Amino acid sequence: MLLECVLAAVLASVAVQERAVQAGAVAAPAQEVQLVVPRFEHRSAESERAFARAAKENRRVLVVLKGPDAAHEAHTLLDVALATAKVRTKLSYEYDVLTVDAAAYARQEAERRKGGQSDGFVLDPQAALPRLVIVDAERKLLAETGVEAWWTTDASGARRLDEKQLLAHLTQHQAPYLEAAKVRDAALARAKVEGKLVFLHFGAPWCGWCHKLEGWMEREKVAPLLAREFVDLKIDTDRMTGGAELLKFLRTAAGLKEQGGIPWFVFLDAEGRVLTTSEGPQGNTGFPYADEEVAHFVTMLQTTCKKLGAPEIAQLREELAAVRREDEAKKAAK
């Protein structure tokens, strides 16, 4: 709320100045005044991961600033509200959540300012905690608010946070959806410049196997190899305008039925032509997990790749096998 009030005041002041200049009452300013939007410059390994995910997925970061007393009623009510089904779904689609100790953040920001960096968000020391801070993938502050105004009581008289108001706040500040066709065209243009193919994979926030595929593609021994040959392109069928339609179009272009499961992926050349797809002898492999699925994925690589040789493809096969071994070890440990 504090940030929104400041922005409103600045914009109102600028509007008054513009009207005065137009009326000839005051001289036009010699230089244009630019509004500097505060940045959330908290740095930690967890923070870096959250902002990297947000940038890759076109999402926002929801920072939960908490105080020392995590058992305080306000903190408890917020935790309960964030765990409700509708809010969990909203967060899984639109946000990466980062919990930060408010005192630690204040100390870190004070050190930055001592070093001459003055663009960071300053937390009001009198502000009630917890606070919700919404930040874009470039760390620019979009909204900051406490939760006191959302307190209400349920039918039994117990206090809780109003779920509708929380959802409305999250919806208001979520990232605008990208157009799937434009995202594809940008990837094709990049592939043409870099002399690569496009590894286009379709996914959605609710799809566990999609996340498994994306996680495998980000593995330390996988990402550098794929980057030699491919421009990585994810199309979200739920969170991109035209995403589901593009999936149908490419399935049709590959000679398949429009309808099919995800993850589904396709290798395209830089002109957008379909070279091969994840549709194997037994149907869509999805994330290559079973032996026959891995075998089909290896065939896809062998028949299209020009920059990956037999040793690199063998390494990718081994990394797929490693995922299954890790899963089996986890099951055995339970």
Secondary structure, 3 states (H helix, E strand, C coil): CHHHHHHHHHHHHHHHHHHHHHHCCCCCCCCCCCCCCCECCCCCHHHHHHHHHHHHHCCEEEEEEECCCCCCHHHHHHHHHHCCHHHHHHHHHHEEEEEEEHHHHHHHHHHHHHCCCCCECCCCCCCCCCEEEEECCCCEEEEEEECHHHEEECCCCCEEECHHHHHHHHHHHCCCCEEHHHHHHHHHHHHHHHCCEEEEEEECCCCHHHHHHHHHHCCCCCHHHHHHHEEEEEEECCCEECHHHHHHHHHHHCCCCCCCCCCEEEEECCCCCEEEECEECCEECCCCCCHHHHHHHHHHHHHHCCCCCHHHHHHHHHHHHHHHHHHHHHHHHC
